[in-house]
Amino acid sequence: MGMDRTRILLVADPAATDNRHEIVASGDFGTISVVLANRPLAANPKSSEMTALNLVRLIENRVSPLVI
């Protein structure tokens, strides 16, 4: 499809109670939809536990490419 036909919609909702990411892709194959909804950290409501876990995984992958 390429970057010229790729569309992105960014929505900032000040009333949202979670960090939500939704990816939808459609084409001749059909449609795929992925939704991630994370609760904010109590200590830092601008972030989520998922962010912290992703940082841990990033560090683990740098140390060892195969993590079980």
mmCIF file of the N, C-alpha and C atoms, coordinates in Angstrom:
data_MODEL
# 
_entry.id   MODEL 
# 
loop_
_atom_site.group_PDB 
_atom_site.id 
_atom_site.type_symbol 
_atom_site.label_atom_id 
_atom_site.label_alt_id 
_atom_site.label_comp_id 
_atom_site.label_asym_id 
_atom_site.label_entity_id 
_atom_site.label_seq_id 
_atom_site.pdbx_PDB_ins_code 
_atom_site.Cartn_x 
_atom_site.Cartn_y 
_atom_site.Cartn_z 
_atom_site.occupancy 
_atom_site.B_iso_or_equiv 
_atom_site.pdbx_formal_charge 
_atom_site.auth_seq_id 
_atom_site.auth_comp_id 
_atom_site.auth_asym_id 
_atom_site.auth_atom_id 
_atom_site.pdbx_PDB_model_num 
ATOM 1   N N  . MET A 1 1  ? 0.830   -1.175  0.000  1.00 0.00 ? 1  MET A N  1 
ATOM 2   C CA . MET A 1 1  ? 0.000   0.000   0.000  1.00 0.00 ? 1  MET A CA 1 
ATOM 3   C C  . MET A 1 1  ? 0.878   1.243   0.000  1.00 0.00 ? 1  MET A C  1 
ATOM 4   N N  . GLY A 1 2  ? 1.896   1.271   0.811  1.00 0.00 ? 2  GLY A N  1 
ATOM 5   C CA . GLY A 1 2  ? 2.807   2.403   0.811  1.00 0.00 ? 2  GLY A CA 1 
ATOM 6   C C  . GLY A 1 2  ? 2.370   3.530   1.715  1.00 0.00 ? 2  GLY A C  1 
ATOM 7   N N  . MET A 1 3  ? 3.311   4.425   1.946  1.00 0.00 ? 3  MET A N  1 
ATOM 8   C CA . MET A 1 3  ? 3.053   5.550   2.845  1.00 0.00 ? 3  MET A CA 1 
ATOM 9   C C  . MET A 1 3  ? 2.060   6.550   2.268  1.00 0.00 ? 3  MET A C  1 
ATOM 10  N N  . ASP A 1 4  ? 1.983   6.655   0.951  1.00 0.00 ? 4  ASP A N  1 
ATOM 11  C CA . ASP A 1 4  ? 1.067   7.624   0.336  1.00 0.00 ? 4  ASP A CA 1 
ATOM 12  C C  . ASP A 1 4  ? -0.396  7.298   0.606  1.00 0.00 ? 4  ASP A C  1 
ATOM 13  N N  . ARG A 1 5  ? -0.703  6.023   0.783  1.00 0.00 ? 5  ARG A N  1 
ATOM 14  C CA . ARG A 1 5  ? -2.103  5.635   1.018  1.00 0.00 ? 5  ARG A CA 1 
ATOM 15  C C  . ARG A 1 5  ? -2.368  5.251   2.470  1.00 0.00 ? 5  ARG A C  1 
ATOM 16  N N  . THR A 1 6  ? -1.374  5.380   3.325  1.00 0.00 ? 6  THR A N  1 
ATOM 17  C CA . THR A 1 6  ? -1.541  5.077   4.746  1.00 0.00 ? 6  THR A CA 1 
ATOM 18  C C  . THR A 1 6  ? -2.199  6.268   5.437  1.00 0.00 ? 6  THR A C  1 
ATOM 19  N N  . ARG A 1 7  ? -3.194  5.998   6.270  1.00 0.00 ? 7  ARG A N  1 
ATOM 20  C CA . ARG A 1 7  ? -3.911  7.048   6.986  1.00 0.00 ? 7  ARG A CA 1 
ATOM 21  C C  . ARG A 1 7  ? -3.797  6.812   8.482  1.00 0.00 ? 7  ARG A C  1 
ATOM 22  N N  . ILE A 1 8  ? -3.588  7.885   9.205  1.00 0.00 ? 8  ILE A N  1 
ATOM 23  C CA . ILE A 1 8  ? -3.476  7.821   10.661 1.00 0.00 ? 8  ILE A CA 1 
ATOM 24  C C  . ILE A 1 8  ? -4.429  8.838   11.260 1.00 0.00 ? 8  ILE A C  1 
ATOM 25  N N  . LEU A 1 9  ? -5.139  8.427   12.297 1.00 0.00 ? 9  LEU A N  1 
ATOM 26  C CA . LEU A 1 9  ? -6.036  9.317   13.032 1.00 0.00 ? 9  LEU A CA 1 
ATOM 27  C C  . LEU A 1 9  ? -5.575  9.332   14.483 1.00 0.00 ? 9  LEU A C  1 
ATOM 28  N N  . LEU A 1 10 ? -5.240  10.493  14.986 1.00 0.00 ? 10 LEU A N  1 
ATOM 29  C CA . LEU A 1 10 ? -4.816  10.653  16.370 1.00 0.00 ? 10 LEU A CA 1 
ATOM 30  C C  . LEU A 1 10 ? -5.906  11.395  17.122 1.00 0.00 ? 10 LEU A C  1 
ATOM 31  N N  . VAL A 1 11 ? -6.367  10.794  18.222 1.00 0.00 ? 11 VAL A N  1 
ATOM 32  C CA . VAL A 1 11 ? -7.430  11.402  19.024 1.00 0.00 ? 11 VAL A CA 1 
ATOM 33  C C  . VAL A 1 11 ? -6.915  11.576  20.440 1.00 0.00 ? 11 VAL A C  1 
ATOM 34  N N  . ALA A 1 12 ? -6.988  12.780  20.964 1.00 0.00 ? 12 ALA A N  1 
ATOM 35  C CA . ALA A 1 12 ? -6.627  13.053  22.355 1.00 0.00 ? 12 ALA A CA 1 
ATOM 36  C C  . ALA A 1 12 ? -7.912  13.359  23.118 1.00 0.00 ? 12 ALA A C  1 
ATOM 37  N N  . ASP A 1 13 ? -8.250  12.497  24.054 1.00 0.00 ? 13 ASP A N  1 
ATOM 38  C CA . ASP A 1 13 ? -9.486  12.640  24.822 1.00 0.00 ? 13 ASP A CA 1 
ATOM 39  C C  . ASP A 1 13 ? -9.152  12.949  26.275 1.00 0.00 ? 13 ASP A C  1 
ATOM 40  N N  . PRO A 1 14 ? -9.318  14.184  26.723 1.00 0.00 ? 14 PRO A N  1 
ATOM 41  C CA . PRO A 1 14 ? -8.978  14.528  28.107 1.00 0.00 ? 14 PRO A CA 1 
ATOM 42  C C  . PRO A 1 14 ? -9.837  13.807  29.141 1.00 0.00 ? 14 PRO A C  1 
ATOM 43  N N  . ALA A 1 15 ? -10.960 13.250  28.731 1.00 0.00 ? 15 ALA A N  1 
ATOM 44  C CA . ALA A 1 15 ? -11.820 12.526  29.663 1.00 0.00 ? 15 ALA A CA 1 
ATOM 45  C C  . ALA A 1 15 ? -11.520 11.023  29.691 1.00 0.00 ? 15 ALA A C  1 
ATOM 46  N N  . ALA A 1 16 ? -10.563 10.570  28.906 1.00 0.00 ? 16 ALA A N  1 
ATOM 47  C CA . ALA A 1 16 ? -10.242 9.133   28.846 1.00 0.00 ? 16 ALA A CA 1 
ATOM 48  C C  . ALA A 1 16 ? -9.718  8.652   30.189 1.00 0.00 ? 16 ALA A C  1 
ATOM 49  N N  . THR A 1 17 ? -10.058 7.427   30.545 1.00 0.00 ? 17 THR A N  1 
ATOM 50  C CA . THR A 1 17 ? -9.604  6.853   31.819 1.00 0.00 ? 17 THR A CA 1 
ATOM 51  C C  . THR A 1 17 ? -8.498  5.831   31.618 1.00 0.00 ? 17 THR A C  1 
ATOM 52  N N  . ASP A 1 18 ? -8.119  5.551   30.373 1.00 0.00 ? 18 ASP A N  1 
ATOM 53  C CA . ASP A 1 18 ? -7.038  4.613   30.105 1.00 0.00 ? 18 ASP A CA 1 
ATOM 54  C C  . ASP A 1 18 ? -6.229  5.087   28.898 1.00 0.00 ? 18 ASP A C  1 
ATOM 55  N N  . ASN A 1 19 ? -5.054  4.484   28.724 1.00 0.00 ? 19 ASN A N  1 
ATOM 56  C CA . ASN A 1 19 ? -4.245  4.737   27.543 1.00 0.00 ? 19 ASN A CA 1 
ATOM 57  C C  . ASN A 1 19 ? -4.681  3.719   26.502 1.00 0.00 ? 19 ASN A C  1 
ATOM 58  N N  . ARG A 1 20 ? -5.207  4.174   25.402 1.00 0.00 ? 20 ARG A N  1 
ATOM 59  C CA . ARG A 1 20 ? -5.789  3.266   24.415 1.00 0.00 ? 20 ARG A CA 1 
ATOM 60  C C  . ARG A 1 20 ? -5.102  3.444   23.071 1.00 0.00 ? 20 ARG A C  1 
ATOM 61  N N  . HIS A 1 21 ? -4.760  2.326   22.459 1.00 0.00 ? 21 HIS A N  1 
ATOM 62  C CA . HIS A 1 21 ? -4.139  2.310   21.146 1.00 0.00 ? 21 HIS A CA 1 
ATOM 63  C C  . HIS A 1 21 ? -4.925  1.322   20.289 1.00 0.00 ? 21 HIS A C  1 
ATOM 64  N N  . GLU A 1 22 ? -5.391  1.767   19.166 1.00 0.00 ? 22 GLU A N  1 
ATOM 65  C CA . GLU A 1 22 ? -6.170  0.894   18.274 1.00 0.00 ? 22 GLU A CA 1 
ATOM 66  C C  . GLU A 1 22 ? -5.542  0.940   16.888 1.00 0.00 ? 22 GLU A C  1 
ATOM 67  N N  . ILE A 1 23 ? -5.257  -0.241  16.348 1.00 0.00 ? 23 ILE A N  1 
ATOM 68  C CA . ILE A 1 23 ? -4.685  -0.364  15.008 1.00 0.00 ? 23 ILE A CA 1 
ATOM 69  C C  . ILE A 1 23 ? -5.661  -1.172  14.160 1.00 0.00 ? 23 ILE A C  1 
ATOM 70  N N  . VAL A 1 24 ? -6.057  -0.614  13.030 1.00 0.00 ? 24 VAL A N  1 
ATOM 71  C CA . VAL A 1 24 ? -6.952  -1.310  12.104 1.00 0.00 ? 24 VAL A CA 1 
ATOM 72  C C  . VAL A 1 24 ? -6.293  -1.300  10.738 1.00 0.00 ? 24 VAL A C  1 
ATOM 73  N N  . ALA A 1 25 ? -6.184  -2.467  10.140 1.00 0.00 ? 25 ALA A N  1 
ATOM 74  C CA . ALA A 1 25 ? -5.634  -2.578  8.790  1.00 0.00 ? 25 ALA A CA 1 
ATOM 75  C C  . ALA A 1 25 ? -6.645  -3.353  7.948  1.00 0.00 ? 25 ALA A C  1 
ATOM 76  N N  . SER A 1 26 ? -6.903  -2.866  6.757  1.00 0.00 ? 26 SER A N  1 
ATOM 77  C CA . SER A 1 26 ? -7.829  -3.579  5.876  1.00 0.00 ? 26 SER A CA 1 
ATOM 78  C C  . SER A 1 26 ? -7.283  -3.555  4.460  1.00 0.00 ? 26 SER A C  1 
ATOM 79  N N  . GLY A 1 27 ? -7.651  -4.565  3.722  1.00 0.00 ? 27 GLY A N  1 
ATOM 80  C CA . GLY A 1 27 ? -7.199  -4.695  2.340  1.00 0.00 ? 27 GLY A CA 1 
ATOM 81  C C  . GLY A 1 27 ? -7.886  -5.876  1.686  1.00 0.00 ? 27 GLY A C  1 
ATOM 82  N N  . ASP A 1 28 ? -7.309  -6.378  0.603  1.00 0.00 ? 28 ASP A N  1 
ATOM 83  C CA . ASP A 1 28 ? -7.883  -7.519  -0.102 1.00 0.00 ? 28 ASP A CA 1 
ATOM 84  C C  . ASP A 1 28 ? -7.972  -8.761  0.783  1.00 0.00 ? 28 ASP A C  1 
ATOM 85  N N  . PHE A 1 29 ? -7.083  -8.850  1.793  1.00 0.00 ? 29 PHE A N  1 
ATOM 86  C CA . PHE A 1 29 ? -7.049  -9.991  2.699  1.00 0.00 ? 29 PHE A CA 1 
ATOM 87  C C  . PHE A 1 29 ? -8.211  -9.983  3.678  1.00 0.00 ? 29 PHE A C  1 
ATOM 88  N N  . GLY A 1 30 ? -8.817  -8.836  3.904  1.00 0.00 ? 30 GLY A N  1 
ATOM 89  C CA . GLY A 1 30 ? -9.866  -8.672  4.908  1.00 0.00 ? 30 GLY A CA 1 
ATOM 90  C C  . GLY A 1 30 ? -9.503  -7.531  5.836  1.00 0.00 ? 30 GLY A C  1 
ATOM 91  N N  . THR A 1 31 ? -9.833  -7.677  7.120  1.00 0.00 ? 31 THR A N  1 
ATOM 92  C CA . THR A 1 31 ? -9.560  -6.622  8.101  1.00 0.00 ? 31 THR A CA 1 
ATOM 93  C C  . THR A 1 31 ? -8.974  -7.239  9.360  1.00 0.00 ? 31 THR A C  1 
ATOM 94  N N  . ILE A 1 32 ? -8.019  -6.545  9.938  1.00 0.00 ? 32 ILE A N  1 
ATOM 95  C CA . ILE A 1 32 ? -7.463  -6.945  11.226 1.00 0.00 ? 32 ILE A CA 1 
ATOM 96  C C  . ILE A 1 32 ? -7.534  -5.736  12.152 1.00 0.00 ? 32 ILE A C  1 
ATOM 97  N N  . SER A 1 33 ? -7.880  -5.986  13.410 1.00 0.00 ? 33 SER A N  1 
ATOM 98  C CA . SER A 1 33 ? -8.010  -4.912  14.385 1.00 0.00 ? 33 SER A CA 1 
ATOM 99  C C  . SER A 1 33 ? -7.341  -5.345  15.683 1.00 0.00 ? 33 SER A C  1 
ATOM 100 N N  . VAL A 1 34 ? -6.507  -4.470  16.230 1.00 0.00 ? 34 VAL A N  1 
ATOM 101 C CA . VAL A 1 34 ? -5.822  -4.734  17.494 1.00 0.00 ? 34 VAL A CA 1 
ATOM 102 C C  . VAL A 1 34 ? -6.084  -3.548  18.413 1.00 0.00 ? 34 VAL A C  1 
ATOM 103 N N  . VAL A 1 35 ? -6.506  -3.827  19.633 1.00 0.00 ? 35 VAL A N  1 
ATOM 104 C CA . VAL A 1 35 ? -6.768  -2.765  20.612 1.00 0.00 ? 35 VAL A CA 1 
ATOM 105 C C  . VAL A 1 35 ? -5.981  -3.063  21.874 1.00 0.00 ? 35 VAL A C  1 
ATOM 106 N N  . LEU A 1 36 ? -5.246  -2.058  22.355 1.00 0.00 ? 36 LEU A N  1 
ATOM 107 C CA . LEU A 1 36 ? -4.563  -2.135  23.642 1.00 0.00 ? 36 LEU A CA 1 
ATOM 108 C C  . LEU A 1 36 ? -5.144  -1.046  24.520 1.00 0.00 ? 36 LEU A C  1 
ATOM 109 N N  . ALA A 1 37 ? -5.581  -1.407  25.716 1.00 0.00 ? 37 ALA A N  1 
ATOM 110 C CA . ALA A 1 37 ? -6.112  -0.422  26.658 1.00 0.00 ? 37 ALA A CA 1 
ATOM 111 C C  . ALA A 1 37 ? -5.423  -0.658  27.997 1.00 0.00 ? 37 ALA A C  1 
ATOM 112 N N  . ASN A 1 38 ? -4.626  0.293   28.407 1.00 0.00 ? 38 ASN A N  1 
ATOM 113 C CA . ASN A 1 38 ? -3.843  0.172   29.636 1.00 0.00 ? 38 ASN A CA 1 
ATOM 114 C C  . ASN A 1 38 ? -4.314  1.191   30.660 1.00 0.00 ? 38 ASN A C  1 
ATOM 115 N N  . ARG A 1 39 ? -4.353  0.761   31.911 1.00 0.00 ? 39 ARG A N  1 
ATOM 116 C CA . ARG A 1 39 ? -4.676  1.688   32.986 1.00 0.00 ? 39 ARG A CA 1 
ATOM 117 C C  . ARG A 1 39 ? -3.437  2.509   33.329 1.00 0.00 ? 39 ARG A C  1 
ATOM 118 N N  . PRO A 1 40 ? -3.603  3.757   33.708 1.00 0.00 ? 40 PRO A N  1 
ATOM 119 C CA . PRO A 1 40 ? -2.445  4.567   34.098 1.00 0.00 ? 40 PRO A CA 1 
ATOM 120 C C  . PRO A 1 40 ? -1.842  4.091   35.422 1.00 0.00 ? 40 PRO A C  1 
ATOM 121 N N  . LEU A 1 41 ? -0.559  4.358   35.589 1.00 0.00 ? 41 LEU A N  1 
ATOM 122 C CA . LEU A 1 41 ? 0.095   4.059   36.853 1.00 0.00 ? 41 LEU A CA 1 
ATOM 123 C C  . LEU A 1 41 ? -0.438  4.990   37.933 1.00 0.00 ? 41 LEU A C  1 
ATOM 124 N N  . ALA A 1 42 ? -0.649  4.487   39.118 1.00 0.00 ? 42 ALA A N  1 
ATOM 125 C CA . ALA A 1 42 ? -1.124  5.325   40.225 1.00 0.00 ? 42 ALA A CA 1 
ATOM 126 C C  . ALA A 1 42 ? -0.098  6.404   40.564 1.00 0.00 ? 42 ALA A C  1 
ATOM 127 N N  . ALA A 1 43 ? 1.192   6.034   40.492 1.00 0.00 ? 43 ALA A N  1 
ATOM 128 C CA . ALA A 1 43 ? 2.253   6.983   40.833 1.00 0.00 ? 43 ALA A CA 1 
ATOM 129 C C  . ALA A 1 43 ? 2.503   8.010   39.731 1.00 0.00 ? 43 ALA A C  1 
ATOM 130 N N  . ASN A 1 44 ? 2.124   7.669   38.489 1.00 0.00 ? 44 ASN A N  1 
ATOM 131 C CA . ASN A 1 44 ? 2.343   8.584   37.370 1.00 0.00 ? 44 ASN A CA 1 
ATOM 132 C C  . ASN A 1 44 ? 1.225   8.393   36.353 1.00 0.00 ? 44 ASN A C  1 
ATOM 133 N N  . PRO A 1 45 ? 0.111   9.096   36.476 1.00 0.00 ? 45 PRO A N  1 
ATOM 134 C CA . PRO A 1 45 ? -1.034  8.877   35.595 1.00 0.00 ? 45 PRO A CA 1 
ATOM 135 C C  . PRO A 1 45 ? -0.782  9.225   34.127 1.00 0.00 ? 45 PRO A C  1 
ATOM 136 N N  . LYS A 1 46 ? 0.371   9.845   33.830 1.00 0.00 ? 46 LYS A N  1 
ATOM 137 C CA . LYS A 1 46 ? 0.693   10.147  32.433 1.00 0.00 ? 46 LYS A CA 1 
ATOM 138 C C  . LYS A 1 46 ? 1.325   8.949   31.734 1.00 0.00 ? 46 LYS A C  1 
ATOM 139 N N  . SER A 1 47 ? 1.532   7.860   32.468 1.00 0.00 ? 47 SER A N  1 
ATOM 140 C CA . SER A 1 47 ? 2.139   6.665   31.895 1.00 0.00 ? 47 SER A CA 1 
ATOM 141 C C  . SER A 1 47 ? 1.332   5.454   32.331 1.00 0.00 ? 47 SER A C  1 
ATOM 142 N N  . SER A 1 48 ? 1.767   4.261   31.911 1.00 0.00 ? 48 SER A N  1 
ATOM 143 C CA . SER A 1 48 ? 1.063   3.042   32.290 1.00 0.00 ? 48 SER A CA 1 
ATOM 144 C C  . SER A 1 48 ? 2.060   1.956   32.644 1.00 0.00 ? 48 SER A C  1 
ATOM 145 N N  . GLU A 1 49 ? 1.571   0.904   33.278 1.00 0.00 ? 49 GLU A N  1 
ATOM 146 C CA . GLU A 1 49 ? 2.437   -0.223  33.621 1.00 0.00 ? 49 GLU A CA 1 
ATOM 147 C C  . GLU A 1 49 ? 2.987   -0.858  32.355 1.00 0.00 ? 49 GLU A C  1 
ATOM 148 N N  . MET A 1 50 ? 2.195   -0.848  31.286 1.00 0.00 ? 50 MET A N  1 
ATOM 149 C CA . MET A 1 50 ? 2.640   -1.434  30.029 1.00 0.00 ? 50 MET A CA 1 
ATOM 150 C C  . MET A 1 50 ? 3.903   -0.735  29.524 1.00 0.00 ? 50 MET A C  1 
ATOM 151 N N  . THR A 1 51 ? 4.003   0.564   29.721 1.00 0.00 ? 51 THR A N  1 
ATOM 152 C CA . THR A 1 51 ? 5.206   1.307   29.320 1.00 0.00 ? 51 THR A CA 1 
ATOM 153 C C  . THR A 1 51 ? 6.417   0.779   30.077 1.00 0.00 ? 51 THR A C  1 
ATOM 154 N N  . ALA A 1 52 ? 6.270   0.608   31.381 1.00 0.00 ? 52 ALA A N  1 
ATOM 155 C CA . ALA A 1 52 ? 7.373   0.094   32.196 1.00 0.00 ? 52 ALA A CA 1 
ATOM 156 C C  . ALA A 1 52 ? 7.758   -1.319  31.762 1.00 0.00 ? 52 ALA A C  1 
ATOM 157 N N  . LEU A 1 53 ? 6.777   -2.171  31.515 1.00 0.00 ? 53 LEU A N  1 
ATOM 158 C CA . LEU A 1 53 ? 7.061   -3.538  31.077 1.00 0.00 ? 53 LEU A CA 1 
ATOM 159 C C  . LEU A 1 53 ? 7.743   -3.553  29.712 1.00 0.00 ? 53 LEU A C  1 
ATOM 160 N N  . ASN A 1 54 ? 7.342   -2.662  28.810 1.00 0.00 ? 54 ASN A N  1 
ATOM 161 C CA . ASN A 1 54 ? 7.984   -2.591  27.498 1.00 0.00 ? 54 ASN A CA 1 
ATOM 162 C C  . ASN A 1 54 ? 9.431   -2.147  27.612 1.00 0.00 ? 54 ASN A C  1 
ATOM 163 N N  . LEU A 1 55 ? 9.717   -1.231  28.540 1.00 0.00 ? 55 LEU A N  1 
ATOM 164 C CA . LEU A 1 55 ? 11.105  -0.817  28.753 1.00 0.00 ? 55 LEU A CA 1 
ATOM 165 C C  . LEU A 1 55 ? 11.952  -1.969  29.278 1.00 0.00 ? 55 LEU A C  1 
ATOM 166 N N  . VAL A 1 56 ? 11.391  -2.763  30.192 1.00 0.00 ? 56 VAL A N  1 
ATOM 167 C CA . VAL A 1 56 ? 12.102  -3.939  30.696 1.00 0.00 ? 56 VAL A CA 1 
ATOM 168 C C  . VAL A 1 56 ? 12.387  -4.902  29.554 1.00 0.00 ? 56 VAL A C  1 
ATOM 169 N N  . ARG A 1 57 ? 11.403  -5.147  28.697 1.00 0.00 ? 57 ARG A N  1 
ATOM 170 C CA . ARG A 1 57 ? 11.590  -6.059  27.561 1.00 0.00 ? 57 ARG A CA 1 
ATOM 171 C C  . ARG A 1 57 ? 12.651  -5.525  26.605 1.00 0.00 ? 57 ARG A C  1 
ATOM 172 N N  . LEU A 1 58 ? 12.647  -4.223  26.352 1.00 0.00 ? 58 LEU A N  1 
ATOM 173 C CA . LEU A 1 58 ? 13.647  -3.614  25.478 1.00 0.00 ? 58 LEU A CA 1 
ATOM 174 C C  . LEU A 1 58 ? 15.053  -3.864  26.015 1.00 0.00 ? 58 LEU A C  1 
ATOM 175 N N  . ILE A 1 59 ? 15.234  -3.673  27.321 1.00 0.00 ? 59 ILE A N  1 
ATOM 176 C CA . ILE A 1 59 ? 16.543  -3.899  27.936 1.00 0.00 ? 59 ILE A CA 1 
ATOM 177 C C  . ILE A 1 59 ? 16.914  -5.373  27.846 1.00 0.00 ? 59 ILE A C  1 
ATOM 178 N N  . GLU A 1 60 ? 15.969  -6.267  28.140 1.00 0.00 ? 60 GLU A N  1 
ATOM 179 C CA . GLU A 1 60 ? 16.247  -7.703  28.050 1.00 0.00 ? 60 GLU A CA 1 
ATOM 180 C C  . GLU A 1 60 ? 16.641  -8.096  26.630 1.00 0.00 ? 60 GLU A C  1 
ATOM 181 N N  . ASN A 1 61 ? 15.975  -7.538  25.629 1.00 0.00 ? 61 ASN A N  1 
ATOM 182 C CA . ASN A 1 61 ? 16.301  -7.870  24.240 1.00 0.00 ? 61 ASN A CA 1 
ATOM 183 C C  . ASN A 1 61 ? 17.678  -7.362  23.844 1.00 0.00 ? 61 ASN A C  1 
ATOM 184 N N  . ARG A 1 62 ? 18.114  -6.249  24.428 1.00 0.00 ? 62 ARG A N  1 
ATOM 185 C CA . ARG A 1 62 ? 19.447  -5.720  24.131 1.00 0.00 ? 62 ARG A CA 1 
ATOM 186 C C  . ARG A 1 62 ? 20.522  -6.632  24.721 1.00 0.00 ? 62 ARG A C  1 
ATOM 187 N N  . VAL A 1 63 ? 20.248  -7.185  25.901 1.00 0.00 ? 63 VAL A N  1 
ATOM 188 C CA . VAL A 1 63 ? 21.217  -8.052  26.581 1.00 0.00 ? 63 VAL A CA 1 
ATOM 189 C C  . VAL A 1 63 ? 21.254  -9.421  25.919 1.00 0.00 ? 63 VAL A C  1 
ATOM 190 N N  . SER A 1 64 ? 20.095  -9.969  25.603 1.00 0.00 ? 64 SER A N  1 
ATOM 191 C CA . SER A 1 64 ? 20.006  -11.295 24.994 1.00 0.00 ? 64 SER A CA 1 
ATOM 192 C C  . SER A 1 64 ? 18.875  -11.263 23.963 1.00 0.00 ? 64 SER A C  1 
ATOM 193 N N  . PRO A 1 65 ? 19.191  -11.509 22.668 1.00 0.00 ? 65 PRO A N  1 
ATOM 194 C CA . PRO A 1 65 ? 18.151  -11.443 21.647 1.00 0.00 ? 65 PRO A CA 1 
ATOM 195 C C  . PRO A 1 65 ? 17.033  -12.483 21.835 1.00 0.00 ? 65 PRO A C  1 
ATOM 196 N N  . LEU A 1 66 ? 17.329  -13.567 22.573 1.00 0.00 ? 66 LEU A N  1 
ATOM 197 C CA . LEU A 1 66 ? 16.313  -14.590 22.795 1.00 0.00 ? 66 LEU A CA 1 
ATOM 198 C C  . LEU A 1 66 ? 15.912  -14.556 24.258 1.00 0.00 ? 66 LEU A C  1 
ATOM 199 N N  . VAL A 1 67 ? 14.675  -14.143 24.530 1.00 0.00 ? 67 VAL A N  1 
ATOM 200 C CA . VAL A 1 67 ? 14.169  -14.062 25.890 1.00 0.00 ? 67 VAL A CA 1 
ATOM 201 C C  . VAL A 1 67 ? 12.988  -15.021 26.012 1.00 0.00 ? 67 VAL A C  1 
ATOM 202 N N  . ILE A 1 68 ? 13.060  -15.899 27.013 1.00 0.00 ? 68 ILE A N  1 
ATOM 203 C CA . ILE A 1 68 ? 11.979  -16.877 27.214 1.00 0.00 ? 68 ILE A CA 1 
ATOM 204 C C  . ILE A 1 68 ? 11.254  -16.544 28.487 1.00 0.00 ? 68 ILE A C  1 
# 
